[in-house]
């Protein structure tokens, strides 16, 4: 079986090579780039399963690299690894469809746990599909099909909708969504969840489907 590939893009060469060896010890294949421009070239060459991405880099910063990648690739997993922890930066990272935003310094064991969890989720979702009303939802392909038309979802939207679909007709607490998908229930992540729910409502074209907000509780996906 082919090893899962991770692209690490960070201009801190010394610490990156240590992190690379740590991740490889877990059985993953890691390719390293020391700036954003090289990272983009390697991404196009190897098409990795996951990208670990610093933000402040020469040639091409992490935000711009993520933007370029997301133009054509909604499925690759992107983790930002950065010392830029302001709310504005975190929200910008998630607006670029980043899957996680991990502040430096961090424990390598914490990063490995997040990587393992993300890949385990991908494997579990490979053959899952949901028929919700007249809409077919395929999490592994990140798309919805309704009335013969298929629409793509971002990775984050896919994760939220799957959690709601697994609990169809039942309330799902906001904090549960935030902890499961973002890793914590911080204010900035809560704002990002509001944005993603708005996008999902626009993408659910089936008039029978609604995502209902429950005040101070969470959300419920309903079929009328």
CORNORSUL-V948534 format. One record per run of one state. SS is the DSSP state (@ for helix, = for strand, . for the rest). FROM is the first residue (numbers start at 1). LEN is the number of residues. Records with the same first field share a line. If there is no record, write none. Layout:
SS=FROM-LEN ; FROM-LEN
This chain:
.=1-4 ; 10-3 ; 25-4 ; 34-2 ; 47-3 ; 54-8 ; 71-6 ; 83-4 ; 96-4 ; 104-4 ; 125-5 ; 133-2 ; 139-4 ; 147-2 ; 153-2 ; 167-5 ; 183-4 ; 204-5 ; 215-3 ; 224-1
==5-5 ; 29-5 ; 50-4 ; 77-6 ; 100-4 ; 130-3 ; 135-4 ; 143-4 ; 149-4 ; 172-2 ; 209-6 ; 218-6
@=13-12 ; 36-11 ; 62-9 ; 87-9 ; 108-17 ; 155-12 ; 174-9 ; 187-17
